[in-house]
Amino acid sequence: MMRAWNIASPLTIIIACTLGAGLLALLGEWLMDERAPGPAAIAFSDIPGWEKDDHKSAFAAFRRSCERIVAVDEARADKGEDSKAPHPLKSVCQAALALGSEVEFSAARDFFESRFTPHRIQGKATFGFVTGYYEPELNGSRNKTERNFVPVYAVPDDLVQLFPDTERAKRNHEMTAGRKTAEGIIPYFDRREIEQGALEGRDLEILYLDDWADAFYMHIQGSGRVALEEGGHVRLGFGAKNGHPYTAIGKSLIERGAITRDEMSMDAVRAWLEANGQGARKLMWENRSYIFFRELDQTEAAIGPVGAQGVALSPRRSLAVDTSLHQLGTPIWVNAPNLDLHGQEGFSQLMIAQDAGSAIKGPGRGDIYWGSGEKAGEIAGATRHDAEFILLLPNSGSSAS
């Protein structure tokens, strides 16, 4: 079990002295587990494919995270909360912002190489694993009709958050939110109860979709772009979770013998759902977790879906991570030599930790954001590959100068 922050083991003290307090903050509770080896520093020349990557694209994604990190820290200082330690990436982010938004390939590469040191996550030979996610494109309506009847709900006012949403992977076995009642906080309605009408009549409907499975997949992905029957589009982002643990229905299908482990993919699960009517509804109800959404305003919607860090996601550059172990904004190199779904041989490039997910748990676990639409969904659904993870941790004393 991970130890609390206020308990320092000998291993933690050694690593803190070696990496520095800022890096310890970046690595979170991972280093409080005495069984987990600390990340090992390596050279950039040891990163497979480093020199071939598009560092300009990676820098643009990193800069989006930096804008958020610096803005949050400055807002906290304005409120008189500057006694708290600044974000461990703040100074290097200030340096990134000082370079401006138009940074060429060589300058971007120089920035990463001068400000960071790569650290390989250690463990067994096949240590890491990546999956993929995307933004679904769906059909719906502002009004409930015979065709569009599946509600998408905003966050209810009686939902009480017990832990930050960024901890939902770490606490997936716990109740992370509850329902406020006169008798106290109790478990919130689960997926089945909500879909059977527990929230009807409360004016929480943002819009209506035309398919239960489409809605379910949007819940898993955490966002969606909806083409309205009345015309135009709406972009929906994660609002909150009902607090129940996330259950992977793919695992249930494997246990039933409906799909083999080797055949398992997002498309295989979707095909089973489409072929099994009411049985599909019951299977989806096994995942008691339910997501409430928010409608992005026009400015946000024009940029793209928003991740857990509060910044727009960049296709093939944004990575969902276990945020109890990794700070959002951290650059992470992902090397998945057998992942060739993007038209090239293997996948080796710099990603930025900008999102979280209930199923993303562990230091060597990540979810690649592939983009929006059907093609991105096909790639995301087939992404289940061994991978190596290399963290870029800021050099001690890195500043804006």
N, C-alpha and C positions, 0 to 999 in steps of 0.2 A: 504494500500500500504506500502511496505517496505520503511523505511527511509534510506537516504544516510548515509554513515559512518561518515560524519563530523557533523551530528546532533545527539546529545546525549539526549535521553529522561530520565526522572527520573528513570524509570524501568531499562533502560540500565545501568545507573550509579550504581544502587543498585546491579544488577547482576554482573557487572564488579568488584565491590568491594568484592563480595562474592566468585566469581569463579577465579578472577585474570585475568590479561590482556591476558595471553597465552590461557586460556580457552575461553575467549571472541573471540579471533581470530579463534579458532577451530570451534566455533558455528556460525560464520559468520553473515549474515544479519538476520537470524532467530530472534535473540535477539533484533533487531531493530524494530520488530513488537510488539507494546504495547499490542496487543490482544492475543499474544501467551504466555502461561505460560512457565517459565524457567524450564529446566530439574531439577529433584529432586534427590539429592544424596541418594544412598541406599548402603547396605552392599552386598558383594559378595554372602553371604549366602541367600540373598533375590532373587538371580537370579535363575529362575527355570531351573534345569538341569546343573548348572555350574560345579559341581563336576564330572559329567559324560562325559564332553566334551573331545575331543582330543586336549589338549592345545598345544601339540607339533606341530600338523598340523597347528593350528592357528598361532603359533609363526613363523613358516616357511614362511607363507604368509605375516605376518606383517614385517618380516625381509626384504622381497623383496621390500616392500614399503619404508622401512628405508634406504636401499641402495640408492634409488632414491632421497629421501628427503635430505640426507646428501650430496650426490654428487652435487645436484642442489645448495644447500646453499654454499658449498665450491667453486663451479665454480663462483658463484656470488661474493664471497669475493675476489677471484683471479682477478676479473675484477674491483675491487675497489668499489663494490656496498655494502660493509659491513655496511654502515650507515642504511640500511634497517633492520627491525627487523627480526631475524632468524625465521625459520619455528617453529611454536609452539610445534611440536613434535621432533625437532632436538635433544635435549639433551637425551630424553628417547630413541630415535633411536640410538644414539651413544652407549648407554648402551646395547641395543639389539645387535648391531654389535659386541661389545666387547665380548659377550658371545660365539660368533662363530656360525657356521651353524649346528653343531651337539648338539642340546639341548634336553635333555630328558623331558618326560612328567611332572615330578614334578618340575623341574627347570623352565620350560615354565610357568606352573601355578603360581609358586612363583613370576616370573617376572611380570606377569600381575597384580597379587594381591598386589605387593609391589610398583609398579610404577603408578598404575591407581586407580581411584575411579569410580565406576559405577554410572551413572546418568540416571534415567528413564525419557523418554520423556512423558510429561503429556498431558492430553486432555480428550476427551470423552472416555467412557468405551472401545469401539472398535476404537482405534486411528490409528493404523498402518495397512499397507496393503503391501503384497509382491507379485510380479510376478516373472517370470523366463525368462532367455535368455540362448543362447547356441551358439556354433560355428557350422554353417551348413557345411556339406560335400557335395560338388557339383562336377559336371563333366564339363569339358571345354577343350579349345584348345588355343594355342598361335595364331593360324591363324583362320580367319573367314571361316567357311565351311557351307555346307548345314545343318549339324547337330548342329554346334555350331555357333550361329549368334547373341547372345545377348552381346553387348560390356560392359566391365567393365572399367571405365575411371579413369585415374590418375588425380591429381589436376590440373586444367587449370591455365595457367599463368596470365589470366585476372581476376581470382577470388580474390576479396579483402575482407579480414576478418575484420568485423566491431567490433566484440566482441570475446573474447576467447571462444573456443569450450566448455570449462567447464561450461560456462554460458548458454548453449543452452536450458536447461529446464526452467530456470528463464526467458529467453527472447524468448520463443517459439512463442509468439504472435507478435514478432518484426522481421524485416529483419536483420539477423545477419551477412550476407555477401552480396556482390554485385558484379556487373561486371564493370570493368574499361573500359571506353570509352573516346573518344576525348571530349565528352560533359560533362563528369563527371561519377560518379558512379550511375548505375541503377540496378534494380533487376536482379538477374542472371536468366538464363533459368531455367524453372521448369521441373519437371519429364516428363511431356508430351512432351515438346519441345525438351528435350534431347533425349528421346526415339524415336522421330520422325526425328532425324538427325541434331540437332543444333550444335553438336560438331564433326560431321564427317569431315574427311580430315585434322585434326589437329594432328594426330599421338599421341593421348592420350590413345589409347586402350592398356590396360595391357594384356588382354586375352578376350576370348569369352565364354559365358556359353550356355547351351542348352535349357534354359527355362526362360521365363519372370518372372514367379512366383518365381522360385528359386532365381533369381537376386533380386527381391523385398524383399524376406525374408532375404537375406544376408544384404541388406541395413538396414533393421530393426534391425538385430542383431549386425551390425557394424563390422563383420569379417567373414571370410570363408576360408575353406581349399578345394582347387580345385584339383581333379585328372585330369591330363592332358592326352589328347588323344595320345600325343606323348610319354607319359611315365613320371613318377615322379609326384610330388605334388608341389603346390604353396600355400603359406599361405598369405592371404590378410588382411590388417588392415585398420582401419579408417584413412582417409587422411584429409578430410574436408567435410563440408556440403555446399550446394548451398545457404543457408540462408533463405529459405522459411520455414514457420511453419510446424511442423509435424502434420499430421492428421491421426488418427486411423481409418482404414477402417472397423474394427470390429464394431465400434460405428455406422458407416453408415449402416452396414448390420442390426444392431438391429433396427435402426430408420426406415428402409425399411420393417421390419418384416420378413426379409429373415432368420434370426437366432434369437432365443429368448435369453434374457440375461442369463438365466440359462444354456443354451446349448453353450454359447459362449466359444470358446477355439481356440488356434492356428490351431488345426486340423480341426475344423469346418469351419474356414475361408478358409483354404487351399482347403478343399473339394468343397466349393462354387466356388472358383476361377477355379478349374480344370473342373467344370461342366458348366462354363458360357462363355467360349471363349472370343469374343471381349468385352462382357460385363465385364469380369474380367479385361481386359486392362483399360477400362474406369474407373472402380472402383479404380484401383491402381493409376491412374492419379489424383484422388481426393487428394491423398497425394502428394502435390507439392514438398515436401522435397526430396532431392536427395543426395546420399552419393558418394563421390569420395574416391578411395582407394589407398593404397600404397602396394607394394610387400615387404614383410619382407625378410631381408637377411637370409642366411642360419643359422646363429647363433641365431637370434631372432626366426626364424621359428621352430627351433628344440625344443625351450622351450615351446611355445604355443602362443595363441592369446594375443595381447597386449591391455590393457585397457587405459582409459583416463589419468591415472597417468604415463603411459609410462613403466609399468612393466607387465610381463606375468601374466595372470589370473590363479587362482587356482580353480578348480572345487569345488563347495560347500563351498568355503571360500571367494571368491571375491564377493563383493556387489557393484552394481551400485547405486549411491545416487544422491540427488540434491546437486550439488557442490557449489551452492550459499549459502547453509545452513551448509554443512558439509565439513570439510577439507579432501582431499584425504589422505589416510593412517590411518584414525581414526578406531580403533577397535569398532565394533558395535555388540552387542548381539541381535540376532533375535530369538524370541520365537513365533512360529506359531503352536499351538497345534493340529490344524486340517490338517496340511500339512504332510501327511504320504506317499507321492509319492516315497520316497527314500528307502522304505523297512522297515522303523521303524515307531513306533507310534509317530507322531508329529515331529516337527523340532525345536530343541533348540540348538544353537551353536554360537560360536564366528565367526563373519565375519570381513573382512577388506574392508573398502571403497576404491576401486581401479578403479572405472569406473563411467561413467556418461551416461545420456540418455535424449533425448528430452521429453519423457513421464514420467520421474521420477521427480516428483515435490512435495515438502513438506517435513517436518522434519520426519514424520513417514511413509516414502515411500521408498521402496527398490526393487532391481531387483537381484535375486540370479543367479549367473553364474553356470550352471549345467555341463558344459563340452562340448565336441565335439561329433558330430554324431547324428544318428537317435534316439537312446535311450534317450540321453540328450535332444533332441528336443521334444520328447514326454512328458518328465517330465516338461520341461520349458513351453510348451504350455498349460499344465493343472495346472500350479501354479498361483492361483488367490485366496489368502487367507488372512484373518485377521491376524495381527501380532503385537507383542509388540516389541518396539525398546529400547535398553538400551545402551547408549554411554559410552565407557570407556575413561574418560578424565584424562590426566596426572596430578599427584599430583604436587602441587606447589613446585618448587625447585628440581624436579627430574633431576638427572644428570647422567653422565656416570660413576660416581664413585661407 
